[in-house]
C-alpha cells in the first residue's frame, strides 16, 4: 500500500512579492496527523510562508508540494481549510451560524444546485464539532468573538479538508474563550484532524501541538518536538543570558503575546514583512 503523501512539503522553498524575497531556502514538511505550531516574531516571514502555501505570495524558488502535488498544479483547494484571525462576521451581516458554515460546502457543488441532504448533514456535523449545535440558528452577530472564531473553524471543516491552516486561533479573545477554543482543537486532533497553526501564544496550545517550527529573518530557525523546543530555549538562555530568539512563547505557565496577528496588514506594515 502506497503511503499517504505529506500534506505540505517544502524543499528549499522561497516566497516573496515581485522581486522582493521574504522567505528563502525553507525545508519543512507537515505529515498527516500532525499539529504543527508556526512561531516567530513579526517580520520573521511566517505570514509570507503561509501566504505562499495559499497562493497569496509569489513562489520564487524551490519546491512546494501540497498533498503531493506541485503548488502551481494544485486544484483541490478545499482539501486545505483556512481559518483567518480577523473574522469578517460583521454585525451588519444578517446570517445564522448554519448559513455561514454552509458556505464551506459551496465549492463541492455547482453554484446553481441546492444543498443536498449530505451537505446539510456535513454542516450540522461541523457545527457540532465546534460545540455550537445549540446556537446553529442564531445570528452570528449575537455571538462572542471566541464563538465567532469557532464558527469560522466550522466553516473550514465543512469543506472536509485534509489540513486546517489557522492564523492565531486564540488571539484577541478572553481566557474562557481561549479554553473553549483549545478544547475544540483538542477534540478535532483526537478525531484525526491535521493542523498548521500560526501563533504567538504557544502556551494556550501546548496540549495539542505535536511539533514546533520557528521562523527568523525569513529562514527556518528550529523544527522539532515540544520537549526539543524546551531544550532549545534552555540552551539559548544558557548562551545568551536572559535573552533568546523566540521571546519565550512556549514555557509552561507563561503566556507571551509577541505582537499583532501575522496576517494583520498593520502588523506587516510595521514589521516590513
N, C-alpha and C positions, 0 to 999 in steps of 0.2 A: 504493500500500500504506500503510495506516494505521500510523504509528509506535507502538511499544510504549509504554504509559503509564509514568510514573515509578513506581518501586517504592514510594517514600514521597514524599508532597508535603504540606508543612505551610505554611499561609498564615495568618499572624497567630495561630498556634495557642497556646492556653493550657491548662495542665493543673494539677491540684491535688487536694486531698482535702476533700470537703464544701465549705465556704465559704472554705477557705484556698487561695489561689493560690500555686503554687510556680514555674511556668514561664509566661511571658506574652509574646505578640507574636512568636513564633518563625516565621521563614520559612526553610525548608530543604527540599531535595529529595535523594533518592538515586536515581540512574539505573541501569538495567541495566548490569552490567559494572564498576560502581564498587566500591571498597573504602574505606569512609569510617570514619575513626577519630573517635570522640566523646570529647573531652578536657574536663577541668575539675576543680578541686579538690572535695573533699567539700562538700556544701551548695550546689553550683553549679546543681543542677537536672537534671543529665544522667540520673540514675536515674529521676526523675519523668517526664522526656521519654520514656525507653524504656518505662516502665510505661504511660504514656499511649498509646503505639503499640500495646501488647499488650492494652489494655483493662483494665489493673490500676490505673489512676489516672483520676480524673474528667476528662472533656473539658469544659473550661469556656468555650471560645470559639474563634473562628476555624475554619478548615477543616483537616480531617485526611483525606487520601486514601491508601488502601493499594491499590496496584496499580490505581489509577484509580477506586476505589470508596470512598465516604464510610465512615469507620470504623464508624458505627452500622449500616451495611448490609452490612459485610464479613463473609462467612461462610466463605470458603475459607482457614481458619486454617492449614492445613498448608502453604500457599504461603509462609508466614513461619516459618522454623525458628528456635527459640530455644535457645541453649546457655547454661545458667546457670554462674555462677562456683562456687557452693557445690554440689559434686556430692553426690548422695544415694545413692551406691552403697555402702551400709553393709556392713561386714564381716558383719553378721547376715543379709544377704540372700543366699541361695544362688541365683545366676543366672550364666549364662555371658555372655560378650561378645555372642554371637549372639542370646541371648534378650533382652538389654537393647536391642540395636539393633532387633530385630524389633518392639519397642513402637512405634517410629516408623511402622510400617506400619498399625497398628490403625485410625487414622481413615479409611483407604482401603477398608475393607470392613465389612460388618455384623459385630457382635460374635460372632454365632453361626457365622460362616463360617470354616472353617480357612484357614490361609495357602496361597496359590496358588504355583505354580512361579515366577510373576513376583515375588511377594512375597519368596520365598527368594532369587531372583537379585538383587533390589534390596538386600536385607540384605547379601549377600556382596559386592556392588559397593561398598556404603557402608563396610564394614569394610576392604576393600582400599584404599579412598581415603584412609583414615587410617593405613595401614601396619600393620594389626593382623591380617592374614589368618592368620598363624601362631599367633595367640592366640585365635581365634574360639571355640574350645570350652573355654577356661579360665574359671574363675570370676573375676568382676571384682574380688573381694576380694583376689585374689592379685596384682593389677596395681599399679603405682606411681601416684601422684597424676596425673602427666602423662599416663600411658596411660589412666587413667580419664577424664580430660578429653577425650581423643581418642575414647573410646567414646561420650561424650555428643555430640560433633560428628557421629559416625557415625549415632547415633540420629536427630539432626535431619536429616541428609542422606537417611536412609531415607524421609522424608516427601516427598522430591523438591521441596524448596522453591525458590521463585524468589529468596529472600533469606534469608541467615543473619544473625541478630542474636546477637552473642556478648558476654557480660559477662566482662571481664577474662580472656581465654583463657590468658594466660601468667602470671597471678598465682599465687603460692603454690607454684610448682614450681621445681626446681633448674635450673641453666643448661643442662645437657644436655637436659632435658625441654623447656625453652623452645625450644631449637634444633629439636628434633624436631617440636614443635607448629608453629613458624613454617614449617618445611619442608612440613608437611601443608597449612597455609594457602596457601603459595605454589603448591603443586600444584593446589589447588582453584581458586585465582584463574586459573591458566593454563588450567584447564578451563572457565572462564566463570562461576564462582560469584560472585555479588554478596554483599557483606557490609557490615554496620554493626557496628563493634567498639567497645564501651565499654572504655577502657583508661586506666591510669595509667602504663604503661610503653611509650611510643611507640617507644623505641629498638629494642626487640625486634621490632617490626613494620614498621620503616621500609622494608623491601624490598617489602612487599606493599600498603601504603597508597597510594591514589591521591588522596585528599582528606582534609583535616583540618577538623573543626568543633569549636569551643571554646565552652563554656558558662561564664557567670559571673553569679552572683546572679540566676539564672532567665532570663537573656537570652542571645541569641546574641552572642558576642564576636568570633568570627573564623570565616570559611569560605573555604577556598582550598586550593591545592595544597601539597605539602610544601615546594617551594622558596619559595613565597609565605609559608608559615609561618615559615621560617627568617628571611626578611626582616622579617616582623612581629616576631619575637623580638629581632632585632638593633636594630630601631627602638625598641622598648620599653627595651632595655638602654641605648641611647643617651640616651633621655629621662629614664630613672629610675635611672641608675647601675647598680648590680649587681642591683637588684630588678626584677621584671616580673610579669606577671599569671599566667602558667601554670606557674610553678616549673620551667620549662625541661625538660619531659619529652621534648623532641624533638631536642635537639642530638646530632649523631653522636658516638658513643663515650661518652655519658653516660646512665646508667640511673638514673632517679629514680622512687622509689615515693612517691606523694603521699598515701597513706592506705589505709584498708580498701576493700573492693570496694564499688562504688556501689549494689549491691542488698543489701548486708550490713545487716541490721536494726540491728546495733550501731553501724555507721558512720553510719547515718541518724539514730539517736538522738543521737549526739554532734554531728553536723552540723546537726541540726534540720531535715533535709530531709524 
